[in-house]
Amino acid sequence: MAIDPHTHILPTAFLDDLRKGRLGNAVRIEQGEDTEWMAFEATIFGVERSWKNILNESYYVVDIRLEAMKRMGVERQVLSVSPFMTLYALDAGMNKELSASINDGLSALARSHPDRFSCMAQVPLQDSVAAAEELERAVGIGHIGVQIAANVAGGNLDDPDLDAFWEKAVALDVPVFIHPQGQAAAPERLQDYYLRNFIGNPLDTTIAVSCLIFGGVLDRFPDIKFYLSHVGGFVPWIRGRWQHGYGERPEPKVRGAKDPEQYFDKFYYDTIIHSADAFEYAVKTLGADRVLYGTDYPADMGNHQPARDIPGLTRLSEADQEKILTANAKKLYKL
């Protein structure tokens, strides 16, 4: 049985707060003819956008989730909120209130199914002090990690204003799960063919990792633990280009970063790549100790087959398979 630290949910208690108007109208549930929608407006990368996501039952009905876990061979999920609810473009005070409702709902869900669920916090990262405060509160009610987006309303993760949050994550010794949200760059070129996900999401994570490395975040906070979605975006495949460029150019050194090969083993990576050859290469180059099983359930781009059938897993030794499916998650999240 596997442990899944990359899976998303919308707690029903949080949805009830929205439906009853307890959290204002910044985020709302709209009724369609046959379905419900989660809706809000935000400015991302300088573009005013309206976000509307179908409120699919698989995101909040627990019995559907438990049946899917049984089918996939997943013993435990470490729940995080759906990534579009990071809401960094909203007013920070409003987001802190929304985050508190989300975190209370996640914690209650984990307590109601202690043998199946743990949970990761949501924080208002547009205000790092408020994010640090909410993280500490969330850990106090049972959260064992925190999920953040790969950008803060278009801002990169090397912003020194985020240091108060990194410092708190280190002090509490909780993993920081980085998930893409919003398009990383050139949104007008990624509108067709689902490129905003095929390319935009892994690119968003790749930009985040490059900024953490070259921006000196890992040097200022060497004990911080980052877990990356989608095998780190393009990171495993482009690392040689970064290493070469570091030797040729002055720009990667402006904040005192060492050469990038010194940092890749400071990250953890999930298994979502959908290619046996790519997965085998990633594990070989990143190390089996740094890879954790993940499904992205219930998102359409996730691994939803039985855990032991993910492409490339059986090419590994039994010992490495067990590390990836269970042992690494137990160690990182102290399960």
C-alpha positions as CSV (number, residue, x, y, z in Angstrom):
1,M,0.0,0.0,0.0
2,A,1.3,3.5,-1.0
3,I,1.3,6.8,0.8
4,D,0.3,9.7,-1.4
5,P,1.5,13.2,-0.4
6,H,0.3,14.9,-3.7
7,T,-3.5,14.9,-3.7
8,H,-6.0,17.7,-3.5
9,I,-9.4,18.3,-1.8
10,L,-11.9,21.0,-1.0
11,P,-13.1,20.4,2.6
12,T,-16.8,20.4,2.9
13,A,-16.7,22.6,6.0
14,F,-14.9,25.3,3.9
15,L,-17.5,24.9,1.1
16,D,-20.3,25.3,3.7
17,D,-18.6,28.5,4.9
18,L,-18.7,29.8,1.3
19,R,-22.3,28.8,0.7
20,K,-23.4,30.5,3.9
21,G,-21.6,33.7,3.1
22,R,-19.3,33.6,6.1
23,L,-16.2,34.5,4.1
24,G,-17.6,37.4,2.0
25,N,-17.8,37.3,-1.8
26,A,-14.2,37.3,-2.9
27,V,-14.6,33.6,-3.6
28,R,-18.0,32.2,-4.2
29,I,-19.9,29.2,-5.4
30,E,-22.1,29.8,-8.4
31,Q,-25.0,27.5,-9.3
32,G,-25.2,26.2,-12.9
33,E,-28.1,24.2,-14.4
34,D,-26.5,20.9,-13.6
35,T,-23.4,21.7,-11.6
36,E,-21.7,24.1,-9.2
37,W,-18.8,26.4,-9.9
38,M,-16.1,27.9,-7.7
39,A,-15.5,31.4,-9.0
40,F,-13.3,34.4,-8.3
41,E,-11.4,37.2,-10.1
42,A,-7.7,37.9,-9.8
43,T,-4.9,39.7,-11.5
44,I,-2.1,37.2,-12.4
45,F,1.0,38.3,-14.3
46,G,-0.6,41.7,-14.8
47,V,-3.6,40.2,-16.5
48,E,-7.1,40.5,-14.9
49,R,-8.6,37.0,-15.1
50,S,-11.8,35.4,-14.1
51,W,-11.4,31.9,-12.6
52,K,-14.2,29.4,-12.8
53,N,-13.7,25.8,-11.8
54,I,-16.3,23.0,-11.8
55,L,-17.0,21.9,-8.3
56,N,-16.6,18.2,-9.1
57,E,-17.8,15.7,-6.4
58,S,-14.4,13.9,-6.6
59,Y,-12.9,17.0,-5.0
60,Y,-15.0,16.9,-1.8
61,V,-17.1,13.6,-1.5
62,V,-15.0,11.5,0.9
63,D,-16.6,8.1,0.0
64,I,-15.6,8.7,-3.7
65,R,-12.1,9.4,-2.6
66,L,-11.8,6.4,-0.3
67,E,-13.0,4.1,-3.1
68,A,-10.4,5.6,-5.5
69,M,-7.7,5.1,-2.8
70,K,-8.7,1.4,-2.6
71,R,-8.5,1.1,-6.4
72,M,-5.1,2.7,-6.5
73,G,-3.7,0.9,-3.6
74,V,-3.2,4.0,-1.5
75,E,-3.2,3.5,2.3
76,R,-2.9,7.2,3.3
77,Q,-3.2,10.6,1.6
78,V,-1.6,13.8,2.8
79,L,-4.3,16.2,1.8
80,S,-3.8,19.7,0.4
81,V,-6.4,22.1,-0.9
82,S,-6.9,22.4,-4.6
83,P,-4.1,24.6,-5.9
84,F,-6.4,27.2,-7.5
85,M,-7.4,28.1,-3.9
86,T,-3.9,29.5,-3.0
87,L,-5.5,32.9,-3.9
88,Y,-2.3,35.1,-3.6
89,A,-3.8,37.8,-5.7
90,L,-6.5,38.5,-3.2
91,D,-6.3,40.9,-0.2
92,A,-3.9,39.3,2.3
93,G,-6.4,39.7,5.2
94,M,-9.2,38.1,3.1
95,N,-6.9,35.2,2.2
96,K,-5.8,34.7,5.8
97,E,-9.5,34.2,6.7
98,L,-10.0,31.8,3.8
99,S,-6.9,29.9,4.7
100,A,-8.0,29.5,8.2
101,S,-11.3,28.0,7.1
102,I,-9.6,25.7,4.7
103,N,-7.1,24.6,7.3
104,D,-9.8,24.0,9.9
105,G,-11.7,21.9,7.4
106,L,-8.6,19.9,6.4
107,S,-7.7,19.2,10.0
108,A,-11.2,18.1,10.9
109,L,-11.2,15.7,8.0
110,A,-7.9,14.2,9.0
111,R,-9.1,13.8,12.6
112,S,-12.3,12.1,11.3
113,H,-10.2,9.5,9.3
114,P,-7.0,9.3,11.3
115,D,-6.0,6.0,9.6
116,R,-6.4,7.3,6.1
117,F,-5.8,11.1,6.0
118,S,-3.1,13.6,7.1
119,C,-3.1,17.2,5.9
120,M,-1.0,20.1,4.7
121,A,-1.8,23.8,5.3
122,Q,-2.8,26.6,3.0
123,V,-1.3,30.0,3.8
124,P,-1.7,33.7,2.6
125,L,1.8,33.9,1.1
126,Q,1.3,37.4,-0.3
127,D,2.0,38.4,3.3
128,S,4.8,36.3,4.6
129,V,4.3,37.3,8.3
130,A,0.6,36.4,8.1
131,A,1.6,33.1,6.3
132,A,4.0,32.3,9.0
133,E,1.4,32.9,11.7
134,E,-1.2,30.8,9.9
135,L,1.3,28.0,9.4
136,E,2.1,27.9,13.1
137,R,-1.6,27.8,13.9
138,A,-2.2,25.1,11.4
139,V,0.6,22.9,12.7
140,G,-0.9,23.3,16.1
141,I,-4.1,21.7,14.9
142,G,-2.5,18.8,13.2
143,H,-1.1,19.8,9.8
144,I,2.2,18.1,8.9
145,G,3.3,20.3,6.0
146,V,2.3,23.3,3.8
147,Q,1.4,23.7,0.2
148,I,2.4,26.8,-1.7
149,A,2.1,27.9,-5.3
150,A,5.2,28.2,-7.5
151,N,4.6,31.9,-7.8
152,V,3.0,34.6,-5.6
153,A,0.6,36.3,-7.9
154,G,3.3,36.4,-10.5
155,G,6.2,37.1,-8.1
156,N,9.1,34.7,-7.8
157,L,10.0,32.7,-4.7
158,D,13.4,34.4,-4.3
159,D,11.7,37.6,-3.0
160,P,13.5,38.4,0.3
161,D,10.1,39.4,1.7
162,L,9.3,35.7,1.9
163,D,12.1,35.0,4.4
164,A,9.8,35.2,7.4
165,F,7.8,32.3,6.0
166,W,10.8,30.2,5.1
167,E,12.2,30.8,8.6
168,K,8.9,29.6,10.2
169,A,8.8,26.5,8.0
170,V,12.4,25.6,9.1
171,A,11.6,26.3,12.8
172,L,8.5,24.0,12.6
173,D,10.4,21.5,10.5
174,V,7.5,20.9,8.0
175,P,7.9,20.2,4.3
176,V,6.9,22.8,1.8
177,F,5.1,21.3,-1.1
178,I,5.4,23.5,-4.3
179,H,2.6,23.2,-6.8
180,P,2.2,25.3,-10.0
181,Q,-0.7,27.7,-10.2
182,G,-1.5,30.3,-12.8
183,Q,0.5,30.3,-16.0
184,A,4.2,30.8,-15.6
185,A,4.9,32.9,-18.6
186,A,3.6,34.0,-22.0
187,P,-0.1,33.2,-21.2
188,E,-1.3,34.4,-24.5
189,R,0.8,31.7,-26.2
190,L,-0.5,28.9,-23.9
191,Q,-4.2,29.3,-24.3
192,D,-4.7,26.6,-27.0
193,Y,-4.4,22.8,-26.8
194,Y,-4.3,22.7,-23.0
195,L,-0.7,24.1,-23.2
196,R,-1.3,26.1,-20.0
197,N,-1.1,22.7,-18.2
198,F,1.1,20.6,-20.6
199,I,3.8,23.3,-20.6
200,G,2.7,26.1,-18.3
201,N,2.5,24.0,-15.1
202,P,5.9,22.3,-15.3
203,L,7.5,25.6,-16.4
204,D,6.0,27.3,-13.4
205,T,7.7,24.8,-11.1
206,T,10.9,25.0,-13.0
207,I,11.1,28.8,-12.6
208,A,10.4,28.4,-8.9
209,V,13.2,26.0,-8.4
210,S,15.7,28.1,-10.4
211,C,14.8,31.1,-8.2
212,L,15.2,29.1,-5.0
213,I,18.7,28.0,-6.2
214,F,20.1,31.1,-7.9
215,G,18.3,33.5,-5.5
216,G,20.1,32.1,-2.5
217,V,17.0,30.8,-0.6
218,L,18.6,27.4,-0.1
219,D,21.8,29.1,1.2
220,R,19.9,31.2,3.7
221,F,17.8,28.3,4.8
222,P,19.8,25.1,4.2
223,D,17.5,23.0,6.4
224,I,14.3,23.8,4.5
225,K,12.6,20.8,2.8
226,F,10.9,21.3,-0.6
227,Y,8.7,18.7,-2.2
228,L,8.1,19.4,-5.9
229,S,5.2,18.3,-8.0
230,H,5.4,16.7,-11.4
231,V,9.0,15.4,-10.9
232,G,10.1,19.0,-10.5
233,G,8.8,20.3,-13.8
234,F,11.7,20.5,-16.3
235,V,14.4,20.5,-13.6
236,P,15.7,16.9,-14.1
237,W,16.0,17.4,-17.9
238,I,17.5,20.9,-17.9
239,R,20.0,20.7,-15.0
240,G,23.0,20.3,-17.4
241,R,22.1,23.5,-19.1
242,W,22.0,25.3,-15.8
243,Q,25.3,23.9,-14.8
244,H,26.9,24.9,-18.1
245,G,25.5,28.4,-17.9
246,Y,26.7,28.9,-14.3
247,G,30.2,28.4,-15.6
248,E,29.8,30.8,-18.5
249,R,27.7,33.6,-17.1
250,P,27.9,36.0,-14.2
251,E,24.1,36.4,-13.6
252,P,23.5,33.1,-11.7
253,K,26.1,34.2,-9.1
254,V,24.8,37.6,-8.2
255,R,23.2,36.4,-5.0
256,G,26.1,34.1,-4.1
257,A,24.7,30.8,-5.2
258,K,27.0,27.9,-5.7
259,D,26.9,25.9,-8.9
260,P,23.4,24.3,-9.3
261,E,24.6,20.7,-9.0
262,Q,25.1,21.4,-5.3
263,Y,21.3,21.8,-4.8
264,F,19.3,19.2,-6.6
265,D,19.6,16.7,-3.8
266,K,18.0,19.2,-1.4
267,F,14.7,18.8,-3.1
268,Y,12.2,15.9,-3.1
269,Y,10.2,15.0,-6.3
270,D,7.0,13.2,-7.0
271,T,6.4,10.5,-9.6
272,I,4.1,12.2,-12.1
273,I,5.8,12.0,-15.5
274,H,3.7,9.4,-17.4
275,S,6.7,7.9,-19.1
276,A,8.6,4.8,-18.0
277,D,11.9,5.9,-19.6
278,A,11.6,9.4,-18.1
279,F,10.7,8.1,-14.7
280,E,13.7,5.7,-14.7
281,Y,16.0,8.5,-15.7
282,A,14.7,10.8,-13.0
283,V,15.1,8.2,-10.3
284,K,18.6,7.4,-11.5
285,T,19.8,11.0,-11.6
286,L,17.9,12.4,-8.6
287,G,18.2,9.4,-6.4
288,A,15.5,6.9,-5.1
289,D,15.8,8.5,-1.7
290,R,14.4,11.9,-3.1
291,V,11.4,10.6,-5.0
292,L,7.9,10.2,-3.4
293,Y,4.8,8.6,-4.9
294,G,2.1,11.1,-5.9
295,T,-1.2,11.0,-7.8
296,D,-2.5,14.6,-8.1
297,Y,-5.8,12.9,-7.4
298,P,-8.4,13.8,-8.7
299,A,-6.9,16.1,-11.4
300,D,-7.0,14.8,-14.9
301,M,-3.2,15.0,-15.4
302,G,-2.4,12.7,-12.4
303,N,-1.4,9.1,-11.9
304,H,-4.7,7.3,-11.2
305,Q,-3.7,3.7,-12.0
306,P,-2.8,1.3,-9.3
307,A,0.3,2.6,-7.5
308,R,2.5,-0.3,-8.5
309,D,1.6,0.1,-12.1
310,I,3.0,3.7,-12.6
311,P,5.2,3.6,-15.7
312,G,8.7,2.6,-14.9
313,L,8.3,1.6,-11.3
314,T,8.9,-2.1,-11.8
315,R,12.3,-1.4,-13.5
316,L,13.6,-0.4,-10.1
317,S,14.7,-2.7,-7.3
318,E,12.1,-3.8,-4.8
319,A,14.0,-1.8,-2.2
320,D,13.8,1.4,-4.3
321,Q,10.1,0.8,-5.1
322,E,9.3,0.6,-1.4
323,K,11.2,3.8,-0.7
324,I,9.2,5.6,-3.4
325,L,5.8,4.2,-2.5
326,T,6.0,4.5,1.3
327,A,9.3,4.9,3.1
328,N,10.3,8.3,1.8
329,A,7.0,9.9,2.6
330,K,7.0,8.4,6.1
331,K,10.4,10.0,6.7
332,L,9.7,13.4,5.1
333,Y,6.3,13.8,6.8
334,K,7.2,11.9,10.0
335,L,4.3,9.5,9.6
